């Protein structure tokens, strides 16, 4: 007896095989999670220069395009020179990046060093003052809550010892760096991770040069690979999604980076004028954490306020007022000017992106997940709009607030005026019997 399988049964069987394979892979991943994590870390460490190159090339693409346009106006007056224009764009963007990083390091490193050295030298006095303050606050618990008093005392003693050990280990390294003694041994023994990161960064710049120079070629090869294995409509959808994600990332990262750089410089200028301690260190903290929406100012202001409280308590209130004014200026004037408005992502989803990204990948996850969620939210909104439009229903949320009253369908005339194509009819067509009855009634 010959078994015949129709198309529907074949598709169901293929779907069952795919589901079983995916569940099996998920089970293996959960069972061998530690081994897979170790393999993934090894792969990422090997591919670190490539990843750096992709990130650098992606971030420098707008600058390269602008430099190419300016170079074309000067060079291609009589005859096109695409190779020369491309070399000018790539070399100019790389040189601007290196010059900006060198300038920032040269400007911030001496101030940052002096702030850290002063902090390490003054840390024992700060800890003594803080210990006296803590002892006064918890001395009443010694007789009423002895267990809690003992736990707090033990925890505070542990914190003091760890901070003291950190200061004892870190201060000689700062002195060696400032005196130039044992510089190589200090770098190699105490900052191996930094050296590896610098190596990967320099190799990434070399990779970025190749990517920027042959950008169109690499993009065409990627599209060719997609067309070879995927249907055309799927390729078009993937390219559309990639365009949305790329725009959201570039719009957010470039705008927010420029905004944070300006805020960090204004913070340094303001703290210098107000003669507050640790101006460079606090300005760096405020500038970096300002990239994170909502929680960034709080994350940067709390440890900075603690540093000022330990150093000069009388400067805490002026510092809090200054940071509040600075953040209001950023949120109401500077941020909208640079970013051109919000990402179109509701506040709840911004918080959701921060929590998920921070929980998975730390600070980088907080920054990267916000534009990613913005792109996904835009795509989901477009898909929902198309589905509701095809059913003749309005998209605005206000139409769905009342549970008892369903949304009013969009009328055909209103749809024609707005250019909406309705696929599903709003009313059922009349049957043949109803048509004959209406004709007899008219006669």
N, C-alpha and C positions, 0 to 999 in steps of 0.2 A: 504494500500500500504506500503510495507516494504522498508525502506530506506537503501541502501547499500553504504558503504563508503570504498573506496579502500585505499591502503597503502599511496599513494601520498597525497590524501585528508586528511588522518589522520595526517600525518607528518606536513602538512601545518597548520592544525587546532591547533596542539600542539605548533607550532612555534608562531602562532598568540596569543595564551594564554600566552606564556612566555613573548613575547614582551609587551603585555598589562600589565602583572604583574610587569615587570621591570619598565615600565613607571609610573605605579601607585605608586610603592615604591619610585621612584625618586621624584615624585610630593609631596608625603607625607614628604619626607626628606627635600625638599625645604620649604614646608609650615611650618613644625615644626622644623626648623633647630636649633634654640636656645635650645629647649627642648632636642633634640637629642645630641647636643654638651654637655649639662650638664650631661646627662646620660652617655655619653662616658667618660667624665672626671671622673665621679664617679666610673665607672668600672675600668678605668686605675689606679685610686688611690687605689682601693681595691686590684687590681692585681699587684701593684707595686713590692712587694717582689718576685712574680713569674717572672715578667719581668726582674728584676735585676738578679735573679738566672739563667734565660735562657741566658742573655747576658754574665754573668761571666763564666758560663759553656762553652759557645761557644768560648769565647776568650782564656780560659785556656786549651782547648782540645789539641792544638799542644804541649804545655808544658807538659801536662799529658802524652801524647803518648811518648814523648822523655824520660821522667823520667821512664816510664814503660820499655822502651827498655834498658835503662842503668841498672835498677834494675834487669831485667831478666838475664842480663849477669853475675851479681854477685850472685844472689840467686838461679837461676835455672841451676846450673851446673850439678847436679846429678838427681834432681827430680823437676818436674814443681810445682810451687806454685802460681797459678793465683790470688788467693785472696790476698796474701801478696804483690804481684807485683802491683795489683790494688790499695791497701791501700797506698802503698808508692807513687804511681803516683798521686793520689787524694790529699793526705795530703801534699806532697811536693809542688804541684802546688799552693794550697791554702796558705801554709806558705810563699812561695816566693812572692805571691801577697801581703799578709799582710806586709811582711818585706819591700818590695819595697815602698808601700804606707807610711808606718811608717817612713822610711828613708827620703823620699821626704818631708813629712810634717815637720819632725824634722830639716831638712836642710833649707827649704824655709820659714817656719813660722816665726822664729825670724827676718830674713832679711826682709821679707814681712811686718812684723809689724813695724819695724823701718822706712821702706820706707813710709808706709801709715801715720805714726805719723808725720814724717818730712813734708810730703806733706800737712797734715791738718794744722800744725802749720804755714807753710809758705804760705798757700793759700791766706790770706788777702794781703800780700805783692805782691804776684803774680797778684792778681786781680787789685791792685792799678796800677802796672806797665802796665798791659794789658789795663786798662781803659784809662790811659794817651796815650798809643799808638793808641787806637781806636779813641779817641777824636781828635788827630792830623790828622788822616786820613779822618775823616768825617766832620771836622769843615768847610770845603769849601762848603758843601752842605746846610749849615744853611740858606744861602741867595738865592742860586740858586735852590735848591730842598727842600723846607721846609717840605713838607709832608714826603719825604723819610728820611730826617734827623730826624724828630720826630719818625718815625717808627723804625729806627735803634737805636735811643737813648732809646726808650721804651723797645725794645727787649734786648738790652745789660743790662739795669737796671734789668730786670726780671731775666736774667741769673745770674747776680751778686748776687741777693738776694737769689736765689735757691741754689747756691753754698755755700753762707755764712751760710744758714740754715742747709745745709747738713753737713758742717764742724762743726757747733755748736752742732749738734745732734750726730755726729759720734765720735768726739774727746773724750768726757767723757767715751764712751764705751771702747775705746782703753785704756784709763787710768785705768779703772776698771779691764780690763783683765790683764794689766801688773802688777797692784798692788795686784791682787787676791781678791779684795773686790767686794762683790755682784756678784761673778762669775756665780752662778746658776741663779740668777734673770736676769743677762745680757743675758745669753744664751737663757733662756726660753722666755724672752720678745722680744728680738731683732732678734732671729734666730730660730724661730719655724720651718720654712721650712728646715733649715739645719739639725735640730734635727730629723725631720721626714725622711729626706733623709738618714741620718745615720742609723736610725732604719730599713728602708727598705733595705739599703745596707747590714747590718749585717744579716737580715733575708734572703736576697738573697744569701749570702754566704752559709747559711745552706741549702737552696734549691739547690744551685749549687753542693754541696757535694753529694746529692742524685742523681742528674742528671749525674754527672761524674762517679759515682760508677756503676750505672745501665744504662749506655749510650746505649749499644747494645740492651738491653731489651726495652727501650723506643722507639728506632728507629724501632725495629721489630713490636711493637704494633702500631706505626703510619702506617707502611706499611700494616699491616693486616687490619687496618681500611680503608685504601685507596682501597685495593683489594676487600673489601667487598661491596663497593658502586660504584666503577668505573671500566670501562673495562681495560683489561690488557695493551693495547697499550697506553691508557691515563695515566695509572700509570707509565709506562716506560718513557713517555714524561715528566711527572711532576718530576720524580726523576732526569732525565737528566737536566732539567731546575734548579732544586734545587742545583744540583752539580755545575753547572756553577755559580749560584749566590753566593753559599757558598765559592767557590774558589776566586771569585773576591773580596768579602767582606774580607775574611781572608788575602788575599794577600795585599790588600790595607791598611786595618786597622793596622795590625801588623807592616808592613813595614813603613807606614807613622807615626805611633806612635813612633817607635824606632828612626826614622829620626828626628822627632820633639823634642824628648827628648835630642838627641845629640846636636841639634841646640840650644836648650834652655841652656844647660850646657856650650857650647862654647860661647854663648852670655854673660852669667854671668861671665865667666872667662875673656873674652875680655873687658867687661865693668869695671870689677874690676881692671884690669891692667891699663886701660886708665883713671881710677879714675873718672868715670861718675856717676852722681847721680841716685838713684832709680834702682840700678843694679838688685836686685832680682825681683822687680815689673815688670820692662821692660822685663827681661829675661822670666818671666812667660807669659807675654802677647805675646812675639815673639814666644815662643815655642808652645803655644796653637793655635794661629792663623796660624802657619806654616802647620797645618794639611790640611788647605784648599789650593788646588792648585791655581796658578795664583794670586788670590786676597788676599791670606793669608798673604804674606809678606807686602803688602800695608796696609791691615787692621791693622796689628800689628805695622808697622813702623810709621804711621801717629799720633796716640795718644801718642806713646812713644816720638816722636820728639817734640810734643807739650809740654809734661812734661819737657823735657830737655830745651826747649826754655824758659819756664816760670822760670825754676830754674837757669840755667847757659847758657845764649844764646851763649857764645863762644864755647860750646861743641856740638852745633847742627851739624855743618859741619863735624867734626870728627865722630860723631855718624852716620850721613847719609852715609859717606864713609865706615865705619865699617859694617853697615847693608848691604850695597850693596855688599861688598866683601863676607860677610857671606852667603848671598843668592846666589851669583854666585857659591860659593863653594858647597852649598847644591844642586843647580840645575844641576851642571855639573859633580860633583865628588861623593858627599855623597849620594844624592838621587838615581842615577842610580845604585850605588853599593848595596844599601839596597833593593830597590824595584826591581832590575833586569830589568829595562826598564819601559816603560809606560804601562798603562792598555789596550792599544789598542783602546782607545776612542779618536776620533778626537777632536780638540780644541773647535769647535763650540758646540759639545754635552757636553763637560765638562762645558762650560759656561752655557749651557741650564740647566744642572743638578744643578749647583750652584744656579741659579736664582730660579728655581722651588722649590728645597729643602729648600733654605733660606726663600722664601716667605711663604711656608707652615709650616715649623717646625723650623725655625731659624738656629742657628749654627749647631745643631745636624742634621738637614735636609741637610745642605750643605755638611757635611761629609758623611752621609749615602747614599745620592742619587748618588754620583759619582760612587762607585762600583756597585750600582744597575743598573745604566744606562750602565755601561761597560758590565755587564752580559747580559742585554737585547740587547745591540748592537751586541755582539758576537752571540747570538742566532738568531737574525734577519739576520746577515750576513751568518750564516750557512744555514738558510732556503732559503735565496735568491740564494746562491750558488747551492743548490740542485735543485731548480726550473729551473735555467738557464742551469745547466748541463743536466737535463732531456730533455730540448729542444735543446740541442746541441749548446748552445750559450756560449761565453766566459764570465767570471765573472769580469774581470778587468774593471775599469771605463774608461780607456783610449780608449777602443773600442767603447764607446758611446758618445764621445766628438763631433763628426761631425754629424750635423743634417741631411745633405744630403746623407751621406754614412752610410747605416745600418751596424751593426756588422757582421763580417764574421763568419759563423757557424764553429764549430769545426768539422774537417773531421773525418770519422770513424777510419782511421789508427792512427791519432793523439790521438783520444780518447782511442783507445786500448793501445797505448804506455803509456798514462797517467793514465790508469785504470779507465776511465770514462765510465759509462753506459748510453747510449742514448736511451731514451724511444720513442721519437718522430722521425720518419724518416726524413732525410734532404731533400729527393726528393720523389715525388709521384711515386708509382710503375707503371710500364707500363701496359696498358690495353691489353686485349686478341687480339684486332684487330691490335694494334701496334706490338705485338709479331709475328703475322702471316705475316704482311707486311715485317718485318725485315727478317723473314725466307725466303720469296719469293725473296727478293732482294739478299740475300746471294746465293740462288740457281742460 
